[in-house]
Amino acid sequence: MSLTPPFDTPVALERGGCRGGGVFLVAATLGATLLFASGCVTKGDLRRLQNEVAAQAVLQETETRDLFAAIQALQDSLQAQSAIQSEIVVDTQGGIARELRDMQTQLSQLFQLTGQIQRIVTVMSERLRAEGARVTVSPQRAYPDSLAAGFRRGGGDPADCDGTYAMAVGEFNERRLNTARMAFSRFLAECPEHRQTTTAQFNLGDILEQENRLDEAIEQFLLIPQLSPLADLTPVALYRIALIYVLQDNVDLAVSYLERVVGYPDSDAAGPARERLEEIR
């Protein structure tokens, strides 16, 4: 039998002596010398080798388990960090949304306030336009002493009525609204047949409106068309009532009184009343 290995690879085999019958094997392949052998291999050596392999396997399993545990802990940490970041993002978004809602609410309130201011300005402008018939020239400046003296005099006498009216107009033109209101009220109570009754009634309603006593102002303005439906101040008084209802956001009543004003086509208030109707409708 030939001892030459395949592919003409040179191999040298030597058998040497060993205690216990061990074999020492040396192989040289492709010009390199490799030592494979161990001397005197016994069953005890095999058991030790098996124990070492088993110990290495246990160690490797332990290290693998520890590695997996570390990886899982890292994943849990990443998930926790992601959850925290998500909560932060949600909280931030929620805070921004709340701020936006607050800003929208404030903006809506600002728009409402602006609308109210615009309505008040419009009412004041229309009031100035409608006050053409109001008495603005005082024949005699009335001072508190003369006003009190006029109140002490008895009513009904034409001279006394003229004096009371003059004092009321003077106080009105001087913007002393409290005394003017009392004077006009006294004049209307004591001089119901006086030629200036309608004008006094209108001015009394005007004073109450300026004092923001709007319901009382409406009552006074209403007395003009009730007592003097053909008076020049009747459509003006109706128009002032309509403007108060516009200010109070009572559209139905405002439209009703504006339509009544339009029924006086020759009055100065008819044109503004038609314009207001077009705006409201």
FILUM-906913 format. One record per residue (C-alpha): x, y negated, z; residue in one letter. Coordinates in steps of 0.05 Angstrom, whole numbers, plus 5000, padded with zeros to 4 digits. Each point is the difference from the previous one (the first is absolute). Layout:
% FILUM-906913
     px     py     pz   resn
      X      Y      Z      A
...
% end
This chain:
% FILUM-906913
     px     py     pz   resn
   5000   5000   5000      M
   5026   4932   4981      S
   5007   4948   5056      L
   5002   4941   4953      T
   4940   4953   5014      P
   4959   4971   4943      P
   5022   4940   4960      F
   5074   5018   5015      D
   4998   4963   5067      T
   5061   5020   5040      P
   4984   5026   5068      V
   5050   5028   5050      A
   4976   5049   5053      L
   5043   5019   5058      E
   4981   5045   5056      R
   5036   4989   5064      G
   4997   5031   5069      G
   4953   4973   5053      C
   4980   5021   5070      R
   4932   5030   4999      G
   5002   5014   4926      G
   4987   4927   4977      G
   5011   4979   4929      V
   5039   4939   4977      F
   4978   4976   4931      L
   5034   4947   4959      V
   4973   4980   4933      A
   5032   4953   4949      A
   4953   4975   4946      T
   5013   4950   4944      L
   5068   4982   5027      G
   4972   4983   5070      A
   5011   5040   5063      T
   4940   5009   5045      L
   5000   5032   5067      L
   4936   5040   5011      F
   5020   5049   5050      A
   4997   5008   5073      S
   5038   5051   5039      G
   4973   5052   5046      C
   4925   4988   4991      V
   4958   5035   5054      T
   4926   5005   5019      K
   5012   4950   5055      G
   5027   4951   4949      D
   4937   5009   4958      L
   4955   4989   5060      R
   5038   4936   5018      R
   4994   4978   4928      L
   4926   5014   5000      Q
   4991   4962   5065      N
   5038   4941   4972      E
   4957   5001   4938      V
   4937   5004   5043      A
   5026   4943   5044      A
   5015   4959   4939      Q
   4930   5014   4973      A
   4969   4979   5067      V
   5043   4937   5000      L
   4981   4985   4929      Q
   4926   5011   5015      E
   5005   4954   5061      T
   5035   4946   4960      E
   4949   5007   4944      T
   4943   4994   5050      R
   5033   4939   5032      D
   5009   4970   4931      L
   4927   5011   4982      F
   4980   4970   5067      A
   5042   4939   4986      A
   4970   4994   4931      I
   4930   5005   5029      Q
   5015   4948   5053      A
   5027   4954   4946      L
   4937   5010   4958      Q
   4956   4987   5061      D
   5040   4936   5014      S
   4992   4978   4928      L
   4925   5014   5003      Q
   4994   4962   5065      A
   5038   4941   4971      Q
   4956   5002   4939      S
   4937   5001   5043      A
   5026   4941   5041      I
   5016   4961   4936      Q
   4930   5017   4973      S
   4968   4974   5065      E
   5043   4938   4995      I
   4978   4990   4928      V
   4927   5012   5019      V
   5004   4952   5059      D
   5034   4948   4957      T
   4948   5008   4946      Q
   4944   4997   5052      G
   5030   4937   5030      G
   5005   4967   4931      I
   4928   5021   4985      A
   4977   4969   5066      R
   5038   4936   4986      E
   4969   4997   4930      L
   4930   5010   5030      R
   5013   4946   5051      D
   5025   4953   4945      M
   4938   5015   4958      Q
   4955   4987   5059      T
   5035   4933   5014      Q
   4997   4982   4927      L
   4925   5016   4998      S
   4989   4957   5062      Q
   5040   4945   4968      L
   4957   5004   4937      F
   4937   4997   5042      Q
   5026   4940   5038      L
   5020   4967   4935      T
   4930   5013   4972      G
   4968   4969   5062      Q
   5045   4939   4995      I
   4983   4993   4926      Q
   4926   5005   5016      R
   5007   4947   5054      I
   5039   4954   4953      V
   4946   5011   4947      T
   4945   4984   5049      V
   5035   4938   5024      M
   5012   4977   4928      S
   4927   5012   4982      E
   4979   4964   5064      R
   5039   4939   4979      L
   4968   5002   4932      R
   4931   5006   5030      A
   5007   4944   5050      E
   4986   4944   4951      G
   4935   4983   5034      A
   5030   4997   5069      R
   5006   4932   5033      V
   5073   4981   5006      T
   4999   4926   5017      V
   4985   4979   5070      S
   4963   4933   5005      P
   5028   4990   5069      Q
   5052   5039   5039      R
   4965   5033   5058      A
   5039   5007   5065      Y
   4980   5046   5057      P
   4972   4942   5041      D
   4954   4976   4944      S
   4980   5072   4985      L
   4981   5012   5072      A
   4962   4935   5000      A
   4962   5021   4938      G
   4982   5066   5034      F
   4973   4963   5060      R
   4953   4960   4957      R
   4932   5030   4985      G
   4989   5036   4934      G
   4950   4988   4946      G
   5012   4926   4990      D
   5027   4986   4930      P
   5055   4957   5027      A
   5020   5052   5050      D
   4998   5054   4946      C
   5045   4958   4954      D
   5048   4989   5057      G
   5003   5074   5019      T
   5010   5020   4927      Y
   5055   4948   4991      A
   5036   5025   5062      M
   4994   5073   4977      A
   5029   4982   4932      V
   5057   4962   5032      G
   5018   5058   5045      E
   4995   5047   4941      F
   5046   4958   4957      N
   5050   4995   5057      E
   4999   5077   5004      R
   4974   5000   5071      R
   4956   5058   4985      L
   4974   5014   5069      N
   4971   4931   5012      T
   4977   4996   4927      A
   4962   5066   5008      R
   4966   4974   5063      M
   4982   4934   4966      A
   4971   5033   4938      F
   4960   5049   5043      S
   4973   4942   5041      R
   4983   4962   4937      F
   4963   5058   4968      L
   4961   5014   5064      A
   4979   4927   5010      E
   4994   4975   4929      C
   4970   5057   4958      P
   4968   4951   4950      E
   5062   4958   4988      H
   5024   4991   4928      R
   5068   5029   5019      Q
   4973   5064   5031      T
   5021   5045   4942      T
   5071   4973   4999      T
   5005   5007   5076      A
   4975   5071   4995      Q
   5052   5016   4947      F
   5057   4968   5040      N
   4979   5039   5062      L
   5005   5065   4961      G
   5067   4978   4974      D
   5026   4987   5070      I
   4977   5068   5025      L
   5034   5034   4941      E
   5065   4963   5015      Q
   4994   5025   5072      E
   4993   5070   4972      N
   4929   5006   5027      R
   4979   5029   4934      L
   4932   5029   5019      D
   4979   4934   5031      E
   5025   4963   4939      A
   4957   5044   4955      I
   4939   4985   5043      E
   5012   4925   4993      Q
   5012   5003   4925      F
   4936   5041   4992      L
   4959   4945   5031      L
   5015   4955   4941      I
   4964   5041   4945      P
   4945   5018   5050      Q
   4986   4928   5019      L
   5021   4964   4936      S
   5000   5049   4942      P
   5006   4943   4949      L
   5056   4963   5035      A
   5066   4991   4964      D
   5036   5036   5056      L
   4957   5062   4994      T
   5041   5036   4946      P
   5064   4978   5035      V
   4977   5029   5066      A
   4980   5065   4965      L
   5069   5003   4968      Y
   5034   4990   5067      R
   4959   5057   5029      I
   5022   5044   4941      A
   5073   4982   5013      L
   4993   5020   5073      I
   4972   5068   4979      Y
   5059   5008   4952      V
   5047   4986   5058      L
   4964   5053   5040      Q
   5003   5050   4942      D
   4924   5003   4997      N
   4997   5005   4924      V
   4925   5013   4994      D
   4979   4938   5039      L
   5054   4958   4966      A
   4973   5020   4931      V
   4928   4986   5023      S
   5016   4928   5022      Y
   5045   4987   4939      L
   4942   5019   4955      E
   4956   4951   5038      R
   5052   4945   4988      V
   5000   5015   4925      V
   4925   4986   5003      G
   5019   4927   5008      Y
   5035   4992   4932      P
   5009   4924   5006      D
   5036   5004   5067      S
   5074   4993   5008      D
   5002   5068   5035      A
   4968   5039   4942      A
   5064   5005   4960      G
   5044   5026   5057      P
   4944   5048   5020      A
   4999   5031   4930      R
   5076   5008   5002      E
   4997   5034   5067      R
   4946   5047   4976      L
   5043   5021   4942      E
   5058   5014   5047      E
   4958   5041   5049      I
   4961   5041   4950      R
% end
